Amino acid sequence: MTAIPQGRTRRSVLVTASCALALTGAIVLSGCGGDDPDAGTNGVGKLPPAKIQAKTRAAADAASAVRLSGTVVTSGRTYRLDMRLKADGGTGSVTAQGATFKLLRVGQELYLKADADFWSHADGSDGATGKLDGKYVKVPQRDPAYKKFSGFTDKDVLLDGLLTLHGALATDGHHSDQSGTRTIRITGDEGSGGTLDVSLQGTPYPLRLVRAGDAGTLRFSDWGRNFTVEKPARSETVDYGRQLPTS
């Protein structure tokens, strides 16, 4: 038997090991989607932007509940919202012009609760503040405040008005939200018409919206997570006795 030189044996082992490492690396990259950013996702990132928008709207409409937080600018006023919404009601807080108040809707009945500073500003005097401070005020449906504030508690109305991008749609790459969820971003008019980040994990829910024209930024979470809305106790409810403020 002819002996194999020791140097040649060492080189053969090194070459074999190098090839094995290269092959293993290729398998790992392939398995982790190194060349495909949509590998392991729900697949909507591969769709045209109009279809992504249609799917995320359908997912939002079908969800039983959602929480949204952030800012909405409308009619020259900025509202900071933190609302939980579902089909038969909603609850949360709204801040406008430095004043924060709570909204609660149960079916068609809308209640507003605020502190003494809010009512003092609205009333123009201190006469009602003690009576109203920290109490729920039922908003009559004929009152202008009902139409304005009930929209903040209505899932269908609010999402229908918000989840709209303006202009030509396009995709703007893959991203991640604050929790690390992978998203695909779609834009209107290269961003000037708004941007929407859609989840690439599980159901393609909208997760973050930047509205066109600097009209606010909103985050969406707790999709499908149920919560309870109940009428406040009679002892917690008072009658304002006049038209409620809307600003």
C-alpha atoms as an extended CHARMM CRD file, in Angstrom:
* protein
*
       247  EXT
         1         1  MET       CA              0.0000000000        0.0000000000        0.0000000000  PROA      1               0.0000000000
         2         2  THR       CA              1.2910000000        3.4260000000       -0.9880000000  PROA      2               0.0000000000
         3         3  ALA       CA              1.4930000000        5.8690000000        1.9230000000  PROA      3               0.0000000000
         4         4  ILE       CA             -0.3470000000        9.2010000000        1.5630000000  PROA      4               0.0000000000
         5         5  PRO       CA              1.8250000000       12.1670000000        2.4720000000  PROA      5               0.0000000000
         6         6  GLN       CA              0.7970000000       13.7020000000        5.7730000000  PROA      6               0.0000000000
         7         7  GLY       CA              0.5760000000       17.2360000000        4.3300000000  PROA      7               0.0000000000
         8         8  ARG       CA             -1.8400000000       16.0730000000        1.6340000000  PROA      8               0.0000000000
         9         9  THR       CA             -4.0330000000       14.4030000000        4.2720000000  PROA      9               0.0000000000
        10        10  ARG       CA             -4.1850000000       17.6100000000        6.3420000000  PROA      10              0.0000000000
        11        11  ARG       CA             -5.1200000000       19.6660000000        3.2680000000  PROA      11              0.0000000000
        12        12  SER       CA             -7.8720000000       17.2120000000        2.3520000000  PROA      12              0.0000000000
        13        13  VAL       CA             -9.3690000000       17.4120000000        5.8440000000  PROA      13              0.0000000000
        14        14  LEU       CA             -9.3210000000       21.2140000000        5.7700000000  PROA      14              0.0000000000
        15        15  VAL       CA            -10.9670000000       21.3480000000        2.3520000000  PROA      15              0.0000000000
        16        16  THR       CA            -13.6470000000       18.8780000000        3.4350000000  PROA      16              0.0000000000
        17        17  ALA       CA            -14.3450000000       20.8440000000        6.6130000000  PROA      17              0.0000000000
        18        18  SER       CA            -14.5280000000       24.1390000000        4.7050000000  PROA      18              0.0000000000
        19        19  CYS       CA            -16.9970000000       22.6830000000        2.2290000000  PROA      19              0.0000000000
        20        20  ALA       CA            -19.1390000000       21.3280000000        5.0690000000  PROA      20              0.0000000000
        21        21  LEU       CA            -19.2160000000       24.7140000000        6.7650000000  PROA      21              0.0000000000
        22        22  ALA       CA            -20.1480000000       26.4600000000        3.5320000000  PROA      22              0.0000000000
        23        23  LEU       CA            -22.9360000000       23.9620000000        2.8930000000  PROA      23              0.0000000000
        24        24  THR       CA            -24.2470000000       24.3240000000        6.4550000000  PROA      24              0.0000000000
        25        25  GLY       CA            -24.2160000000       28.1170000000        6.1150000000  PROA      25              0.0000000000
        26        26  ALA       CA            -26.1640000000       27.9290000000        2.8690000000  PROA      26              0.0000000000
        27        27  ILE       CA            -28.7640000000       25.6940000000        4.4920000000  PROA      27              0.0000000000
        28        28  VAL       CA            -29.1200000000       28.0450000000        7.4850000000  PROA      28              0.0000000000
        29        29  LEU       CA            -29.4980000000       31.1010000000        5.2660000000  PROA      29              0.0000000000
        30        30  SER       CA            -32.0450000000       29.3400000000        3.1240000000  PROA      30              0.0000000000
        31        31  GLY       CA            -34.0040000000       28.1200000000        6.1400000000  PROA      31              0.0000000000
        32        32  CYS       CA            -34.0460000000       31.5720000000        7.7700000000  PROA      32              0.0000000000
        33        33  GLY       CA            -35.1040000000       33.3640000000        4.6330000000  PROA      33              0.0000000000
        34        34  GLY       CA            -31.8360000000       35.1920000000        4.1890000000  PROA      34              0.0000000000
        35        35  ASP       CA            -32.6390000000       35.8700000000        0.5340000000  PROA      35              0.0000000000
        36        36  ASP       CA            -36.4050000000       36.2500000000        0.9860000000  PROA      36              0.0000000000
        37        37  PRO       CA            -37.7250000000       38.8900000000        3.4450000000  PROA      37              0.0000000000
        38        38  ASP       CA            -41.1870000000       37.3380000000        3.2090000000  PROA      38              0.0000000000
        39        39  ALA       CA            -40.1080000000       33.8380000000        4.2250000000  PROA      39              0.0000000000
        40        40  GLY       CA            -42.0600000000       32.7080000000        7.2870000000  PROA      40              0.0000000000
        41        41  THR       CA            -44.5920000000       35.5540000000        6.9950000000  PROA      41              0.0000000000
        42        42  ASN       CA            -48.2950000000       35.6410000000        6.0970000000  PROA      42              0.0000000000
        43        43  GLY       CA            -47.2910000000       36.4250000000        2.5060000000  PROA      43              0.0000000000
        44        44  VAL       CA            -48.9990000000       39.7960000000        2.0500000000  PROA      44              0.0000000000
        45        45  GLY       CA            -45.6110000000       41.4620000000        1.5130000000  PROA      45              0.0000000000
        46        46  LYS       CA            -45.4560000000       39.8240000000       -1.9000000000  PROA      46              0.0000000000
        47        47  LEU       CA            -48.7770000000       41.3160000000       -3.0130000000  PROA      47              0.0000000000
        48        48  PRO       CA            -49.3400000000       44.5580000000       -4.9680000000  PROA      48              0.0000000000
        49        49  PRO       CA            -49.9860000000       47.5120000000       -2.6120000000  PROA      49              0.0000000000
        50        50  ALA       CA            -53.6700000000       47.7930000000       -3.5360000000  PROA      50              0.0000000000
        51        51  LYS       CA            -54.2220000000       44.1660000000       -2.5230000000  PROA      51              0.0000000000
        52        52  ILE       CA            -52.2830000000       44.6880000000        0.7140000000  PROA      52              0.0000000000
        53        53  GLN       CA            -54.5310000000       47.6300000000        1.5240000000  PROA      53              0.0000000000
        54        54  ALA       CA            -57.6480000000       45.6050000000        0.7150000000  PROA      54              0.0000000000
        55        55  LYS       CA            -56.5360000000       42.7130000000        2.9210000000  PROA      55              0.0000000000
        56        56  THR       CA            -55.6500000000       44.8980000000        5.8880000000  PROA      56              0.0000000000
        57        57  ARG       CA            -58.9640000000       46.7680000000        5.6410000000  PROA      57              0.0000000000
        58        58  ALA       CA            -60.8430000000       43.4700000000        5.5370000000  PROA      58              0.0000000000
        59        59  ALA       CA            -58.8910000000       42.2250000000        8.5660000000  PROA      59              0.0000000000
        60        60  ALA       CA            -59.6230000000       45.4150000000       10.5050000000  PROA      60              0.0000000000
        61        61  ASP       CA            -63.3200000000       45.3130000000        9.6410000000  PROA      61              0.0000000000
        62        62  ALA       CA            -63.5920000000       41.6730000000       10.7040000000  PROA      62              0.0000000000
        63        63  ALA       CA            -61.7920000000       42.1340000000       14.0310000000  PROA      63              0.0000000000
        64        64  SER       CA            -64.0860000000       42.1740000000       17.0490000000  PROA      64              0.0000000000
        65        65  ALA       CA            -62.0780000000       44.8260000000       18.9060000000  PROA      65              0.0000000000
        66        66  VAL       CA            -59.0550000000       47.0950000000       18.6740000000  PROA      66              0.0000000000
        67        67  ARG       CA            -57.0950000000       49.6220000000       20.6920000000  PROA      67              0.0000000000
        68        68  LEU       CA            -55.8070000000       52.7520000000       18.9990000000  PROA      68              0.0000000000
        69        69  SER       CA            -53.5780000000       55.4500000000       20.4120000000  PROA      69              0.0000000000
        70        70  GLY       CA            -51.9240000000       58.5430000000       19.0320000000  PROA      70              0.0000000000
        71        71  THR       CA            -52.9540000000       61.8400000000       17.5200000000  PROA      71              0.0000000000
        72        72  VAL       CA            -55.6000000000       62.9410000000       15.0610000000  PROA      72              0.0000000000
        73        73  VAL       CA            -55.6620000000       66.4500000000       13.6110000000  PROA      73              0.0000000000
        74        74  THR       CA            -59.0450000000       67.5600000000       12.3290000000  PROA      74              0.0000000000
        75        75  SER       CA            -60.6020000000       70.9870000000       11.7270000000  PROA      75              0.0000000000
        76        76  GLY       CA            -57.4060000000       72.6040000000       12.9360000000  PROA      76              0.0000000000
        77        77  ARG       CA            -57.4850000000       70.8770000000       16.3260000000  PROA      77              0.0000000000
        78        78  THR       CA            -55.2170000000       68.1070000000       17.5950000000  PROA      78              0.0000000000
        79        79  TYR       CA            -56.7880000000       65.2770000000       19.5640000000  PROA      79              0.0000000000
        80        80  ARG       CA            -54.7080000000       62.7290000000       21.4420000000  PROA      80              0.0000000000
        81        81  LEU       CA            -56.5980000000       59.4600000000       21.6520000000  PROA      81              0.0000000000
        82        82  ASP       CA            -56.2560000000       56.2910000000       23.6760000000  PROA      82              0.0000000000
        83        83  MET       CA            -59.3870000000       54.3120000000       22.8370000000  PROA      83              0.0000000000
        84        84  ARG       CA            -60.5730000000       50.7110000000       22.9510000000  PROA      84              0.0000000000
        85        85  LEU       CA            -63.3210000000       50.0020000000       20.4410000000  PROA      85              0.0000000000
        86        86  LYS       CA            -65.6810000000       47.2290000000       19.4690000000  PROA      86              0.0000000000
        87        87  ALA       CA            -68.9930000000       46.8990000000       17.6480000000  PROA      87              0.0000000000
        88        88  ASP       CA            -71.3020000000       47.7250000000       20.5580000000  PROA      88              0.0000000000
        89        89  GLY       CA            -69.2860000000       50.4040000000       22.2910000000  PROA      89              0.0000000000
        90        90  GLY       CA            -65.9960000000       51.9560000000       23.1920000000  PROA      90              0.0000000000
        91        91  THR       CA            -64.0930000000       53.5500000000       26.0360000000  PROA      91              0.0000000000
        92        92  GLY       CA            -60.9640000000       55.5930000000       26.5260000000  PROA      92              0.0000000000
        93        93  SER       CA            -59.5510000000       59.0730000000       26.8650000000  PROA      93              0.0000000000
        94        94  VAL       CA            -59.2750000000       62.1040000000       24.6080000000  PROA      94              0.0000000000
        95        95  THR       CA            -57.0070000000       65.0980000000       25.1700000000  PROA      95              0.0000000000
        96        96  ALA       CA            -57.5970000000       68.3810000000       23.3570000000  PROA      96              0.0000000000
        97        97  GLN       CA            -56.2780000000       71.8680000000       24.0870000000  PROA      97              0.0000000000
        98        98  GLY       CA            -54.6570000000       70.6380000000       27.2800000000  PROA      98              0.0000000000
        99        99  ALA       CA            -57.8680000000       69.1560000000       28.6880000000  PROA      99              0.0000000000
       100       100  THR       CA            -58.4110000000       65.4130000000       29.0410000000  PROA      100             0.0000000000
       101       101  PHE       CA            -61.8040000000       63.7500000000       29.2480000000  PROA      101             0.0000000000
       102       102  LYS       CA            -63.0330000000       60.1780000000       29.1880000000  PROA      102             0.0000000000
       103       103  LEU       CA            -65.5720000000       58.8520000000       26.7160000000  PROA      103             0.0000000000
       104       104  LEU       CA            -67.7560000000       55.7950000000       27.2300000000  PROA      104             0.0000000000
       105       105  ARG       CA            -70.3010000000       54.5120000000       24.7290000000  PROA      105             0.0000000000
       106       106  VAL       CA            -72.6190000000       51.6070000000       25.4970000000  PROA      106             0.0000000000
       107       107  GLY       CA            -74.7810000000       50.8670000000       22.4770000000  PROA      107             0.0000000000
       108       108  GLN       CA            -76.1760000000       54.2490000000       21.4410000000  PROA      108             0.0000000000
       109       109  GLU       CA            -75.6720000000       55.8710000000       24.8360000000  PROA      109             0.0000000000
       110       110  LEU       CA            -72.6550000000       58.1600000000       25.1250000000  PROA      110             0.0000000000
       111       111  TYR       CA            -71.1320000000       59.4090000000       28.3820000000  PROA      111             0.0000000000
       112       112  LEU       CA            -68.4130000000       61.9810000000       29.0210000000  PROA      112             0.0000000000
       113       113  LYS       CA            -66.4050000000       62.2960000000       32.2410000000  PROA      113             0.0000000000
       114       114  ALA       CA            -63.9710000000       65.1060000000       33.0210000000  PROA      114             0.0000000000
       115       115  ASP       CA            -62.3850000000       66.9440000000       35.9150000000  PROA      115             0.0000000000
       116       116  ALA       CA            -63.2680000000       70.3130000000       37.3890000000  PROA      116             0.0000000000
       117       117  ASP       CA            -60.8470000000       72.2380000000       35.1540000000  PROA      117             0.0000000000
       118       118  PHE       CA            -62.5510000000       70.9570000000       32.0160000000  PROA      118             0.0000000000
       119       119  TRP       CA            -66.0300000000       71.8830000000       33.2050000000  PROA      119             0.0000000000
       120       120  SER       CA            -64.8860000000       75.2310000000       34.5860000000  PROA      120             0.0000000000
       121       121  HSD       CA            -63.4970000000       76.1330000000       31.1510000000  PROA      121             0.0000000000
       122       122  ALA       CA            -66.6020000000       74.8540000000       29.3860000000  PROA      122             0.0000000000
       123       123  ASP       CA            -69.0780000000       76.4950000000       31.7530000000  PROA      123             0.0000000000
       124       124  GLY       CA            -67.2680000000       79.7850000000       32.0730000000  PROA      124             0.0000000000
       125       125  SER       CA            -67.7950000000       79.7320000000       35.8060000000  PROA      125             0.0000000000
       126       126  ASP       CA            -67.2110000000       77.5720000000       38.8300000000  PROA      126             0.0000000000
       127       127  GLY       CA            -70.9120000000       76.9830000000       39.4380000000  PROA      127             0.0000000000
       128       128  ALA       CA            -71.1250000000       73.4660000000       38.0310000000  PROA      128             0.0000000000
       129       129  THR       CA            -67.6310000000       72.1600000000       38.6050000000  PROA      129             0.0000000000
       130       130  GLY       CA            -68.2610000000       70.6000000000       42.0000000000  PROA      130             0.0000000000
       131       131  LYS       CA            -71.3180000000       68.7870000000       40.6960000000  PROA      131             0.0000000000
       132       132  LEU       CA            -69.6430000000       67.5260000000       37.5310000000  PROA      132             0.0000000000
       133       133  ASP       CA            -66.0870000000       66.8300000000       38.6590000000  PROA      133             0.0000000000
       134       134  GLY       CA            -65.2960000000       63.1580000000       38.0740000000  PROA      134             0.0000000000
       135       135  LYS       CA            -68.8830000000       62.2920000000       37.1390000000  PROA      135             0.0000000000
       136       136  TYR       CA            -70.2780000000       60.8140000000       33.9350000000  PROA      136             0.0000000000
       137       137  VAL       CA            -72.5020000000       63.1370000000       31.9390000000  PROA      137             0.0000000000
       138       138  LYS       CA            -74.8850000000       61.4620000000       29.5060000000  PROA      138             0.0000000000
       139       139  VAL       CA            -74.6770000000       63.2250000000       26.1450000000  PROA      139             0.0000000000
       140       140  PRO       CA            -78.1010000000       63.6810000000       24.4990000000  PROA      140             0.0000000000
       141       141  GLN       CA            -78.1640000000       62.4030000000       20.9050000000  PROA      141             0.0000000000
       142       142  ARG       CA            -79.5660000000       65.7640000000       19.7560000000  PROA      142             0.0000000000
       143       143  ASP       CA            -76.5970000000       67.6170000000       21.2630000000  PROA      143             0.0000000000
       144       144  PRO       CA            -73.8670000000       68.6140000000       18.7180000000  PROA      144             0.0000000000
       145       145  ALA       CA            -71.2890000000       67.0710000000       21.0600000000  PROA      145             0.0000000000
       146       146  TYR       CA            -72.8610000000       63.6540000000       20.4990000000  PROA      146             0.0000000000
       147       147  LYS       CA            -72.0880000000       63.5710000000       16.7930000000  PROA      147             0.0000000000
       148       148  LYS       CA            -68.5760000000       64.9110000000       17.3180000000  PROA      148             0.0000000000
       149       149  PHE       CA            -67.4990000000       62.7120000000       20.2160000000  PROA      149             0.0000000000
       150       150  SER       CA            -69.3820000000       59.4990000000       19.4380000000  PROA      150             0.0000000000
       151       151  GLY       CA            -67.2010000000       59.0940000000       16.3390000000  PROA      151             0.0000000000
       152       152  PHE       CA            -64.2040000000       58.6160000000       18.6390000000  PROA      152             0.0000000000
       153       153  THR       CA            -65.9690000000       55.6040000000       20.1790000000  PROA      153             0.0000000000
       154       154  ASP       CA            -67.2840000000       53.9680000000       16.9810000000  PROA      154             0.0000000000
       155       155  LYS       CA            -64.9070000000       51.3440000000       15.5690000000  PROA      155             0.0000000000
       156       156  ASP       CA            -66.4170000000       51.2290000000       12.0760000000  PROA      156             0.0000000000
       157       157  VAL       CA            -66.7420000000       54.9950000000       11.6740000000  PROA      157             0.0000000000
       158       158  LEU       CA            -63.2980000000       55.7530000000       13.0390000000  PROA      158             0.0000000000
       159       159  LEU       CA            -61.4140000000       53.1080000000       11.0550000000  PROA      159             0.0000000000
       160       160  ASP       CA            -63.2970000000       53.9220000000        7.8800000000  PROA      160             0.0000000000
       161       161  GLY       CA            -62.2100000000       57.5310000000        8.1770000000  PROA      161             0.0000000000
       162       162  LEU       CA            -58.6210000000       56.7660000000        9.1680000000  PROA      162             0.0000000000
       163       163  LEU       CA            -57.4300000000       53.7580000000        7.1650000000  PROA      163             0.0000000000
       164       164  THR       CA            -57.2350000000       55.6110000000        3.8740000000  PROA      164             0.0000000000
       165       165  LEU       CA            -54.1190000000       56.4390000000        1.8870000000  PROA      165             0.0000000000
       166       166  HSD       CA            -54.3290000000       59.1310000000       -0.7690000000  PROA      166             0.0000000000
       167       167  GLY       CA            -52.7830000000       59.0450000000       -4.2260000000  PROA      167             0.0000000000
       168       168  ALA       CA            -50.8690000000       56.3080000000       -6.0160000000  PROA      168             0.0000000000
       169       169  LEU       CA            -50.1050000000       53.3290000000       -3.7990000000  PROA      169             0.0000000000
       170       170  ALA       CA            -46.6690000000       51.7520000000       -3.5000000000  PROA      170             0.0000000000
       171       171  THR       CA            -44.7380000000       49.5270000000       -1.1140000000  PROA      171             0.0000000000
       172       172  ASP       CA            -41.8810000000       50.9920000000        0.8990000000  PROA      172             0.0000000000
       173       173  GLY       CA            -39.9690000000       48.0350000000        2.2340000000  PROA      173             0.0000000000
       174       174  HSD       CA            -40.0280000000       45.7580000000        5.2390000000  PROA      174             0.0000000000
       175       175  HSD       CA            -39.9240000000       47.1440000000        8.7740000000  PROA      175             0.0000000000
       176       176  SER       CA            -40.6160000000       46.1970000000       12.3920000000  PROA      176             0.0000000000
       177       177  ASP       CA            -42.9520000000       47.8180000000       14.8970000000  PROA      177             0.0000000000
       178       178  GLN       CA            -42.1890000000       48.6570000000       18.5310000000  PROA      178             0.0000000000
       179       179  SER       CA            -42.8410000000       45.0770000000       19.6490000000  PROA      179             0.0000000000
       180       180  GLY       CA            -40.5970000000       43.6300000000       16.9420000000  PROA      180             0.0000000000
       181       181  THR       CA            -43.4420000000       42.4400000000       14.7240000000  PROA      181             0.0000000000
       182       182  ARG       CA            -42.3640000000       42.3590000000       11.0900000000  PROA      182             0.0000000000
       183       183  THR       CA            -44.3580000000       44.6710000000        8.8150000000  PROA      183             0.0000000000
       184       184  ILE       CA            -44.6980000000       45.7600000000        5.2080000000  PROA      184             0.0000000000
       185       185  ARG       CA            -45.1890000000       49.4840000000        4.6080000000  PROA      185             0.0000000000
       186       186  ILE       CA            -47.4800000000       50.8600000000        1.9380000000  PROA      186             0.0000000000
       187       187  THR       CA            -47.5770000000       54.5310000000        0.9850000000  PROA      187             0.0000000000
       188       188  GLY       CA            -49.7630000000       56.9710000000       -0.8750000000  PROA      188             0.0000000000
       189       189  ASP       CA            -48.0080000000       59.3980000000       -3.2310000000  PROA      189             0.0000000000
       190       190  GLU       CA            -44.5770000000       58.3290000000       -1.9440000000  PROA      190             0.0000000000
       191       191  GLY       CA            -45.5810000000       59.1110000000        1.6220000000  PROA      191             0.0000000000
       192       192  SER       CA            -47.2180000000       62.5090000000        1.1920000000  PROA      192             0.0000000000
       193       193  GLY       CA            -50.5610000000       60.7010000000        0.9940000000  PROA      193             0.0000000000
       194       194  GLY       CA            -49.8940000000       58.7790000000        4.2040000000  PROA      194             0.0000000000
       195       195  THR       CA            -48.1370000000       55.5410000000        5.1870000000  PROA      195             0.0000000000
       196       196  LEU       CA            -49.5070000000       52.3380000000        6.6860000000  PROA      196             0.0000000000
       197       197  ASP       CA            -47.5280000000       49.5170000000        8.3040000000  PROA      197             0.0000000000
       198       198  VAL       CA            -49.2180000000       46.1270000000        7.9670000000  PROA      198             0.0000000000
       199       199  SER       CA            -48.3670000000       43.0600000000       10.0390000000  PROA      199             0.0000000000
       200       200  LEU       CA            -46.5050000000       40.2840000000        8.2480000000  PROA      200             0.0000000000
       201       201  GLN       CA            -47.1460000000       37.9160000000       11.1530000000  PROA      201             0.0000000000
       202       202  GLY       CA            -50.5030000000       36.2040000000       11.5450000000  PROA      202             0.0000000000
       203       203  THR       CA            -53.5030000000       38.2400000000       10.4130000000  PROA      203             0.0000000000
       204       204  PRO       CA            -52.4500000000       41.2640000000        8.2990000000  PROA      204             0.0000000000
       205       205  TYR       CA            -53.7510000000       43.9010000000       10.7080000000  PROA      205             0.0000000000
       206       206  PRO       CA            -52.7580000000       47.5570000000       10.3460000000  PROA      206             0.0000000000
       207       207  LEU       CA            -50.2780000000       48.4430000000       13.1000000000  PROA      207             0.0000000000
       208       208  ARG       CA            -49.1840000000       52.0260000000       12.4410000000  PROA      208             0.0000000000
       209       209  LEU       CA            -50.6670000000       54.8440000000       10.3810000000  PROA      209             0.0000000000
       210       210  VAL       CA            -49.1340000000       58.1870000000        9.5000000000  PROA      210             0.0000000000
       211       211  ARG       CA            -51.9170000000       60.3110000000        8.0570000000  PROA      211             0.0000000000
       212       212  ALA       CA            -51.5210000000       62.5050000000        5.0160000000  PROA      212             0.0000000000
       213       213  GLY       CA            -50.8800000000       66.2110000000        5.5120000000  PROA      213             0.0000000000
       214       214  ASP       CA            -49.3780000000       65.8780000000        8.9960000000  PROA      214             0.0000000000
       215       215  ALA       CA            -52.8400000000       64.9470000000       10.2710000000  PROA      215             0.0000000000
       216       216  GLY       CA            -51.5760000000       62.6620000000       12.9990000000  PROA      216             0.0000000000
       217       217  THR       CA            -49.9740000000       59.3020000000       13.7490000000  PROA      217             0.0000000000
       218       218  LEU       CA            -51.8210000000       56.3270000000       15.2270000000  PROA      218             0.0000000000
       219       219  ARG       CA            -50.8400000000       52.8830000000       16.4790000000  PROA      219             0.0000000000
       220       220  PHE       CA            -53.2170000000       49.9260000000       16.5050000000  PROA      220             0.0000000000
       221       221  SER       CA            -52.9700000000       47.0070000000       18.9280000000  PROA      221             0.0000000000
       222       222  ASP       CA            -55.0080000000       44.4230000000       20.8490000000  PROA      222             0.0000000000
       223       223  TRP       CA            -56.8090000000       43.3430000000       17.6920000000  PROA      223             0.0000000000
       224       224  GLY       CA            -59.6170000000       40.9420000000       18.6450000000  PROA      224             0.0000000000
       225       225  ARG       CA            -58.9990000000       41.2970000000       22.3850000000  PROA      225             0.0000000000
       226       226  ASN       CA            -62.4100000000       41.6170000000       24.0140000000  PROA      226             0.0000000000
       227       227  PHE       CA            -63.2600000000       44.0450000000       26.8140000000  PROA      227             0.0000000000
       228       228  THR       CA            -66.3970000000       45.0590000000       28.6910000000  PROA      228             0.0000000000
       229       229  VAL       CA            -68.3890000000       48.2750000000       28.4000000000  PROA      229             0.0000000000
       230       230  GLU       CA            -71.0680000000       48.9100000000       31.0130000000  PROA      230             0.0000000000
       231       231  LYS       CA            -73.2820000000       51.8490000000       31.8650000000  PROA      231             0.0000000000
       232       232  PRO       CA            -71.9530000000       53.8060000000       34.8080000000  PROA      232             0.0000000000
       233       233  ALA       CA            -73.8520000000       53.5210000000       38.0620000000  PROA      233             0.0000000000
       234       234  ARG       CA            -76.5830000000       56.0870000000       38.6310000000  PROA      234             0.0000000000
       235       235  SER       CA            -74.5950000000       57.4820000000       41.5540000000  PROA      235             0.0000000000
       236       236  GLU       CA            -71.7420000000       58.2250000000       39.1190000000  PROA      236             0.0000000000
       237       237  THR       CA            -73.9440000000       60.0030000000       36.5510000000  PROA      237             0.0000000000
       238       238  VAL       CA            -75.2410000000       63.5850000000       36.5490000000  PROA      238             0.0000000000
       239       239  ASP       CA            -77.1320000000       65.8330000000       34.1430000000  PROA      239             0.0000000000
       240       240  TYR       CA            -75.1840000000       68.7770000000       32.7280000000  PROA      240             0.0000000000
       241       241  GLY       CA            -78.3900000000       70.6170000000       31.9130000000  PROA      241             0.0000000000
       242       242  ARG       CA            -77.1660000000       72.5470000000       28.8790000000  PROA      242             0.0000000000
       243       243  GLN       CA            -75.3690000000       72.0870000000       25.5590000000  PROA      243             0.0000000000
       244       244  LEU       CA            -72.1020000000       70.2890000000       26.0180000000  PROA      244             0.0000000000
       245       245  PRO       CA            -68.7920000000       71.7580000000       24.7900000000  PROA      245             0.0000000000
       246       246  THR       CA            -67.3690000000       70.3350000000       21.5550000000  PROA      246             0.0000000000
       247       247  SER       CA            -63.8790000000       71.8220000000       21.5770000000  PROA      247             0.0000000000
